[in-house]
């Protein structure tokens, strides 16, 4: 991709700067904004604005799991978008696919493009759990360990790297282990209201993670087809390509945004 394009103007050559975009990126389950820091820095180096949303109950936010829902997550994203002029490129990974779909349903006028990367895409009246229960390729479901109060879901640390980041460097895999927290369970069960008039009106893109052990490629294909997504890209990656191949993720996000 060229950094500058040239335009002949009255015998002179003028240079036009590359387009600048406002990216709002939402991390997935069992993760936090730390996972997107490299991609954020690379996008900002190209002159883009980048906001990493920390979902309530993740990272440094300690909202009790019983107080969480997809709507609570979506409202955090909408709040982050309020400070941005114009439309945003909204990116969601894994669980956050459901979150950004809900945001698109609530405020389609704020979104230029909706990008799902290794993400769940809800259908009307269904929850993330409904989708996950159809996935025969996932290694995640059989590994989940509910807490005694059923409010969080854990993944045994000896299985965590293979499930999430099998293709990452040892240093990155250690980062995944160091940042691990149990995941709030209630949002997985929240059914979504999705309409053609609102969510359906937004320009949508899907980036497949072809060697994903969390969301099988068959389910990824099915969800993208059900959502009518025509713009499809594929990374030969685990569930977390922004950790294992951030340069490729950054390049794809810029390509799609342009």
N, C-alpha and C positions, 0 to 999 in steps of 0.2 A: 504494500500500500504506500503510495507516495505521500510525503509529508506536505509538499506544496504542489499546487497545480498552477500552470502558467496560462495566461490569457494574453493573446496579441491584441493590443489596443493602440490604434493610431501609430503603428510602426514601433511601438514600445512593448516591452514585455513586463506585465504586471504580475505580482505574486499574490495569491489569495491564501490566507491562513486556513488550516483545516478547521472543520466545524467543531465547536465546543458544545458539550452536552452536560446536563445535570443528571447524574446517576444516583439513584437511591437503591441501595443493596441490602437485602434482608437475609440473614444467615438462617441455617436450618436447625433441626433438632440436635441436641447434644453438642451444640457448638455456640459460638459467640462471635462478635466482630473481629476478634483476633485472627480468625481464619482468612479474612479478606484483606488484611493489611497490605500485602504485597501488591495485589491487584489494584487496590485503592491508590497506592503510591504511583504505580505505573500509569493509571488513568489520569491522575493529577499532573504527572509530568508532561502529558499531552495537552494540558490546559483545561481539562474538564473539571467540573465540580463533582465531588463524590461525598455522599452521606452514607455512613454505615449505621443501620438501625440496630440497636441492642434490644431484642425482644424482652419484655418483662419476664422475670424469673430465670434469666440467663446471664452469664458473665458476672458483672458486678451488681446486677439488679437482683434483689432478694425478695421480690413480691411472692407471698406464699402461694404454693401451687393450687390451693383451693380457690384462689381469687382470679385464676387465669382462664381465658377462653380465646377462641379465634378472634372474637370481636375486640377483646382487650389488646391482642397483638396488632390487629388491623388499625386500631385507634392510635397505637404508638407510631405506626408507619405514617398515618395521615398527619399526625402532629409534626413528624420530621419533615414532611413535604410542605408544610405551611410556610416555612421560611425560604422557600425556593421560588423565584420568579419564573413564570412560564411552566410549560409541561416538563415532566421528568421521564427518564428511561428507568423503569422500575424492574429490578432484577430480584428473583426469588429462588432460593435453593432448597430442595427437599421439602420439609414441612412448610417452608415459606412460600411454596407454590400456592398452597391453599390460602395463605395470608394475603398474597398480592392479588389473587383472584378476588378475594373479598374486598380488598381496597378498590379494585377496578369496578366492582359492582357498586360500591358506595360513591366513588368519585371518578368516573371515566374521563371527565373533562380535564383532569389534571395529568393524564398519562399520555405520553407520546408513543411509547412502545412498552410492551410487557414481555419480559424475557424470563422463561423458565429454564433452569439449568439443573438437570438431574432432579426434577421436582414433581411433586404431586399436583394434578390439576383436578379440582373438584367438579362434580356435576350437580345439578340442582337437587337438593334434598338429601345429598349424601355427605358423609364425613370422610376425613382422611382414613380413619380406621376401616371404613367400608371398602375403600380402594385397596389399602394394604392387605386386607384379608383375601383379595383375589390374586395376590402375587405369589406364584409358585416358585419363583427363582430367588427370592430374597433370603439372605442368611440372617437378617435382623430379627424377624418375627420370632423364630424358634429360640433366639438367644435372650429375649427380653425377660427381665426379672422385676416383677411389680414389687413396690414397697408394701409393708404390712398394711398400711392404710389405703393402698391402691391409688395414691395421689401422684406418685412418680413411677417412672420406668427406668430401670438400670440395664446396663450392658456389661457383662463381665470384662474386666480389663484385659484378660488374656485373649479375648475375641475382638476387642475394639479396633485394633489396627487393621486386621484382615477385613473386617466388615466395612470400615470407613475409608481407609487410606493405604491400601495394600501396595500401591505404586509410588508412594511418597518416599523421600529420603529418610534415613534413620533419625535425623535431626527433627524433621517435620513430624514423623510418627511419635517421637517423644513429646513434641509440643501438643499433639492431639491427646496423649495420655495425661499430660500435666494439666490441661484445661478441661478435662472431663468433669461433667456434673450430671447427676440423674436428671431425666427430662420430665417436666410436668405432663401428666397424663390426660387431664380433662380436655384440652384443646383437640386431641386426636378424635374425640367422640362427638364434637360439635357439627351438626349438619349445616350445610351452606345453602343460601338462597342465591342462585346464579341465573341471570336472565340474558336472553339474546339482545335485548334492547340496551343493556348497560355493559356487562362484562363482554358480551358478544361484539360490541361495537369497537373494542380496543384492538389495535394492531398487535398481534401476538407472534412470538418466536419461541422455538424449543431447541435447547442444546442437549442432545443425548449424551449420557455418560455410559459408554458401551460395555465397560467391564465393571459395572456397578453391582455391589453385593447388598446394597440397601434397597434399591428399587430396580427390579429386573428390567432388562431392555424390552421384553415383551409388553410389560405394563406401561413403560414409557411410551412405546409406539402406540398402544391402544389409547392412552389418555390424550396424546397429541392429536390423534385422528378424531376422537370423540369431540375435542374442542375445536375441530376444524382448522387446525394450525397448518398452514402451507409452507411456512418458512422453517426448515429443519436443518440443523447442523449436528455434527457428531464429533465427539472427542473420544479417543480410545483411552479411557481413563477410569479410575475408580470413582467412588461417589464424591470425592473432593478434589476436582481438578484444579481449583484455585489454590490448593496447597501443593499439588504434585507437578502442575504445569501452568503456573500463573501467567507466563508470557502468552501462551496460546489462548487462555481465557480472556486476557486483556485485549488481544488482537481481535477475537471474535466479538466482544462487546462493542468495540469501536466500529468494526465492520457493520454490525447490525444497526448501531445507532446512526451511522451515516446513511 
